[in-house]
Amino acid sequence: MSEVRTDAVRGFQTQELTWTEADEPALGSLECARLSVPLDYARPDGGTLTLGLVRHRATAPQRRRGVLLIGPGDDLGNRGTLLGAQLVGTLPKEVLAQYDVVAFDHRFMGRSSPVVCGLDPEERFWVFHQPRDFDHEVRFQANVAAKVAEHALDILPYANSRNIARDMEVIRGALGEQRVSYLGYSYGTYLGAVWTQMFGEHADRVVLDSICSPDWVWRGLFTDFPPNGERALTRWARWAAARDSELGLGASAALVRASYDRLLARVDAGEPVAVAGFPLDRTLARLLVVGMLNSDRNYGFLGDIIRSAVHGGPLEPATTGFLASMFGQPKEESGTVAQMAILAGDWAWPRNVDVYRRDMERAARSHPFTGAAMAGIKATAFWPVPPSEPVTALGEGNAAESVLLVQSAGDMSTPHAAAVRMGEVLRHNSRLLTLEGSAHHRVFPFYGDPGVDEVVTSYLIDGVLPGSDVTLTHREPQV
């Protein structure tokens, strides 16, 4: 792709936003607007995309200090507008008083020029698809990539994190703000780092929570996961073993793990296994557990589900309600397609299938819970177009005045080591806030730890980073 024109962003920042009432129940009372951005920032006079935005106005306009822009998606491909709605119901009152909270769906998904390719339900789980064998997985993932290429080949060169960062700059300008603050989770932490690397002079207060390692882009995201998954499963197994009288899964972590492994063997052999009438296949029997291990607050629900799957019997009503909320807002196909396109658009994946065969076999032996699924070949290995730009080099030259990194010590999806690494890269302008005694993805404000909420709120309101990295021990809020 040719050089990005320096005036391309500025030319789109003069748009006037028209805010209307939300037209989706999940967005509650948020206001909605639409914004045009270039498909290709090197050719801004060519095609355009439409971004969907939502806003919650500061509740104390006389004390308003600006915009808190929410990074799109917790995990890549999840809708930023829905995350914005969740945050409006959860953020501390003082943050809501002083900030307009603005969120958006990143290009090609949700409310932002979504792309769909007719993926079937199994193909939508391409990230965590559990292989039958390596050759079958090669065919499966290649077919997923071919489907996307058939429907979206013309837009794939323009799906990458750098273009999303440029979209954020259009949003900032259209909002009439010289600087905006930012809050991002998981993939949103990498996006925030890219945005501040490219446009840091326009960053006010930046909070990155549950952090992706800058070294992951992007094969490392997959190969780093299996050992983290094993640790998370072992942590839950110790919890379940202490409750053997209730769950009957084993009186030690090893026995609990053996109960779960026998369940997986039944599913892999094709035996019908269901929980509350919901059938589990070889992928879902693992993916469901992975999703619930993202928070130690889910341990009781997970114990009830595995008990029901192993021994039969109904779920507790609270577990049924939790599952209904977990699957009540399924990920849209456009999010799956955009996720795939950005993972391939940021970095060129190896084409040699033997690389993936070796990694899958090694990970399956050493980390049997998720090793085969995560370290094996992915659709991105068959991508039809190369990345249009190099990976963003983070660190030196990042002009953001300050960045607060927030991390749970026991987070499975984005482990503490990844946050430490981001802190090393941004050593000149960041501080790391670690919450010990917790295993949770998305800490502020969702976990509800009073110490974390106090530190982050103080930073957003007063703009002062801690003088050094901070470690807190989790404590439950006073009721």
N, C-alpha and C positions, 0 to 999 in steps of 0.2 A: 504494500500500500504506500502511496506517496506521503510526503510529510503532511502532518496535521497543520492546517492553516491557523495561525495565531489568533485571527479574528473570528474563527468559526464559533467559539463559545459565545463571545460578546454579541455576535449578530443575532443570537436567539434569546438573549437575556432581556430584551425589551418587550417581550410578550406580556400582555395584561392577563392575569389569571382571573377567571370567573368561578367563584366558589358557590356550590349548591348543596342542598341537603343530600346526605348519603342515600344511595339507591340500593344498598345491600344491608340486610338485617345485621350481619356480623360486624358492620362498621358503626353501628349504634348512632350516636348523635354527631359524629364527625362530619365536617364539610369536605366536599370532593371537588377536585379541579382536574383539568387536562392541560398538557403542555407538549408542544412540538419540539423535537430535537433532531439533529441530523442522523440519518442512518450511518453515514460515513463522514467523519469530521474533516477528512481531507478534501471532501467535495460537498461542502455544506449547502450548495445550491441544488443538489440532487434530491434523492428521496428522503423522506422524514419518517419518524416514528412518533407515536403518541404515548406519553407517559401518564399514568394515573397517580394522582396525589391525594392525600387526605390531610386534614388539619384539625387541631384542637386549639382554640385561641387561649392565650394566657388568661387565667381567671382573675388576676389583679392587673388590669391593663396599665394602671398608673405606675406600677412597679415593673413592667415588662422590660426584660433585658435583651430579648432576641428570640431566635429560632433554635430549637433543639431538633436537628435532623436525625431521623432514625434510619440506620443502615438497613437496606432491604434484605429480608430473610435472616432467620437464625441460622439454619443450615441452608446452603445454597439452593435456590429454587423455591424456597418458602416465601410467601407473599409478605412484603414489607408493610403493606397497608393493614393487613390483619394484625401484624405485630404492633403497629401503631395503636390500633384499637385496644389491644391487650394492655399496652403500657399506660394508656390514658386511664384505665381502671386500676392501675397498680402503682404508678409513680407517686412519690411523696407529694403532699399538697403544696409544699413550698416550691417545688420544681414546676408543678402545673401552674402555680400562681405567676411565675416570672417568665415562663417560656411558652411560645407557640410551639406545640409539638407537631411536626410535619413528617409524614412517612410516604414512601412511594414503592411501587413494584418496579424491579429493575427490568430493563428492556427484554422484550420477547416473552413475557409471562404475566399472568394475572390481568391487571387493568392496563398493561403497557404493551400494546401491539402483540398480543399473545400468539404463539405459534404452536399448532398441534399437528401431529403426524400419524394419528391412528394407532398409537401403541396399545397393545392389549395389557390387561392387568399384570401379567407376569413380567412383561417388558418394562413396565414402569418401575419395577424393583431392580433395575439393571445394576445399580450401585452395590446392592447387597445380595444379588442373586446367588443362591447356593449351587455350586456346580454339581452335576451328576458325574462328569469326568471332564478332563481338560479339553478334549476334542469337541465334545458337545458344547462346552462353554464358548469355545472359539466361534462356532457356528451361531450360537445364540447372540453373542455380543456383536458379531459382524452384521447380523440381520438387523439388530436395533440401529446401528449406525447407518445402514443402508436405508432404512425407513425414514430416518431424519433427513438424510441427504436428498431423498426423493422429493420431500415436501418443502425443504428449507435451504437448499444449497445456495440460493442467492443471498441469504442474510447471514450465513455462518461466519464469513470473514469479519463481521462487525460485532460479534458476541465476545466481549472480553472485559476484564475488570477496568482497564484503562478507559474504555469508552463509557462504562458506567460512571466512573469518576468524572468524566467530562459532562455527562448528563447531570450529575450533582451540581456542577458549576453553573449549568443553565438554570437549574432549580434555584440556586442561591440568588442569582441575578434577577430572575423573574419575581422572587419574593421581595426584592428591593433591599437586600441585606449586603453590607460590605463584608461581614464575617458571620459565620454560623457555627454553633456548637454541634457536636455529633455524638451519638450513642449507637454502637454496633455490637452485635453478638456473633460469635463463631465466624462464618464466612464474612459477616459484616465487619469483623475486626481486621481481616486482611484488606477488605475494600477500604476501610477507614485509613489504614496505613498507606495504601496506594494513593488515595485522595490527598492525604497530607503531604505525601512525597511530591505529588504533582502540583498541588494548589495550597500548600500549607500556609501561605500568607493570608488566606481567607478562613483559616480555622481559628475558632475561639477556644472553647473548652472541649476536649476530646476524651471520651470514655470508651475503651475497648474491653469487652467483657467476654470471658471464655474464649481464649485466644488461639487462633491458628498460627502455627509456626511459620515464619517467613521462609523456612527451608522446605516446606511441604509442596510447593507449587509444581505439579499437583500429584504426582505419583506417590510422594511421601505421605500424603494424607491417608492413602490406602494401606501402604506397607507399615506405617507406624501404628495403625489401629489394633491389629491382633493382640499384641501384648497388653495393651490398655484394656481391651475387652476381657482378657483372662483375669486381670487384676480386679476389674469391676465385678465379674461373676464370682470370684473367690470371696470378695468382700460381702456380697449378698449371701453367699452360701454360709459364711460364718454367722451372719444374722439369722438365717433360717435354722441352722443347727441349734442355736440357743432357744428355739421355739419348736423343737421336735415334738413335744407333747401336743401342740396344736396342729402342726402341718404334716407330721409323719413322713418327712423326707430324709431323715437321718440325724444322728446325734453329733456328727462332726461335719466340717466343711467338705471333707473328702466323700462322705456318704451322701451328702446332699448333691454334690456334683455328680456322683454315680447315678442317683435317681434321675437327674435331668438328662444325663447322657443316654440312659436307657430309653427315656421318652423320645429323644432325637433318633435313636436307632429304630424305634417303632415307626416314626414318621418317615424316615428315609427308606424303610422297607415297604412303604405304601400302605401301612395299616391305617385305617381311618381313626383319626384322633380329633376330637373337638372340645372346645371350651365354651360352655353356655350356647351350644349350637353352632359355634363358629369353627369351621374346619381349619386345621393347621396343616400346611404343606411344609416341605423341607426348607423353604426360605422363610415363611412366616413364623415357624416354630422358633427360629433364631432371631428374626428381626423384631418380633414382639418383645422378646426379652431384652435385646439391645436397647430398644426404645425406652423401656422402663428402667433400665440401669442408669439412665441419664440423671436420675435423682434418687438419693437415699430416702426421700419422702415417698417414693413409690414402692419401697420394699414390701410393705404389708400387702399391697395389691398383687405384686408379683408372686409372693408366697402363696396367696389364695389361688391364683391362676395355675401355678405349677401343681399345687395340691389337687386341684380339680382335674387337671389333665392326667396326673399319675394315678389317682385313686378313684376318680369319678366323683359325682356329687355336685350340687349346685354351688355357684359362687355366692359370696356374701353380697347383699344389696349394694354396699358401698363400692365393691369392686365392679359390679355391673355398671354402676353409674360412672365410675372412672373410665371404663372401656368405652362407654357411650361418648364421653367427652373427648377421649383420645382419638376416636375414629369419626367423630361428628363432623369434622371439617377436613376431609381428605385432601391430600395434595393434588392440585390440578395438574393435568397432563402438561400444560404449558410450562409449569415449573420444572417438571422432569426434563423436558426438551432444553429449556434454557440452562439448567444445571449442567447438562452434558455439553452443550455448546460452549459454555464459559470455561469449564475444566479443560476442554480441548483448545479453546481460543487463547488461553493464557500461556500454554506450554505445549511443545511438541512431544507427544508420547512415543516411546520406542515402538518401532514397527516389527521388530524381531519377536515372534511369538515365543521363542525359546526362553527369553528373559522372563516372561510371565509364567511359563511352565515351571521354571526353576524356583521362582519366588513362591508360587502356589504350593508346590510340593513341600518346600522347606517350612512354610508357615503352617500348613495343614498338620505337619508332624509336631511342631513345637507349640502351636497355639490352636488346638483343634476347635475351639468354640467358633471363631470367626476367621481363622487363617485362610482357609480355601476360598471363602467368599470375597474377602477384601484384597488379598494379595494376588489373585488371579487376573486374567486378562479382562479388559473393559472395552466398552464400545469406542472409547476415545482412541484406542490403538488403531482403529480403522477409519479415522476421521478423514473426510475427503479434501479438506483444505488445511494448509499450514497456518500457524498463528501469523497474524498480520503485523505484530510488533513484538519486540523482545520482552521478557519478563522484567517487571519493574524492580530496579535495584533499590532496596529500602535502606534507610539509615542516613548516611552523609548527605547533606543538602536538604533534609526534611525540615521545612521552615515553620512547622507548627510550634507555637510558643510552649505548649505543654500537652502531655498525653498521660492519662491515668489508666493503667492496666489493672484489670480486676479478674481474679482467678480463684476458683475453688481448688483446694489441694488435691481432692480425690476425683475430679472431673474425668470421666471416661473418654468423651468424644474429643475434647481439647485438653490434654493433660497439662499439669503444672509445668513440665519441662518446656512445653511450647511457649508458655507465657514468659518463662525465664529467657528463652531465646529471643523473643521479641523485645524484651527489656534490654538485652545486650545490643541488639541492632539499633534501638532508639535510646541508647544510653544518655545522650546529650539532652533529651527533652522529656523523658518519661519516668514514672515511678510505678512499682508493682505492689498492689494490694492483694495479699494472699489470705484466704479464709481456711484455716485449719479445722479439722474435725467435721468436714463436710464433703459430700460427693454429689455435686450438683452442677448442671449445665445452665448458664444464664443466672448469675448470682444477684445482681442489682436490677430491680428491686424484688425479683420473683421469689428468691429464697427467704426473704424476710428477716435476714440477720440484722439486728439493730446497729451493730458496729459498722458493718459494711455500708448500710444505708446512710448512716451519719457521715462517714468519710466522703462518699460519693456526692451526697447532697451538698455538703459543705464546699466541695470543689466546684460543682456546677453553679452554686450561688455566689461564692466568694472568689473563685478562680485561682486559689492557692493550692499548689501541689504539696503533698507531704514532703518534708525535708529529705527523707530517705525512703527506701522500700519499707512497707508495713506488713506485719503478719498478725492477724487476729485469730482468736479461737472462737468457734461458733458458740453462740448462746441464743436460746430461744427468746423471742420477744415477751415482755411482761404483758399479761392479759389484764 
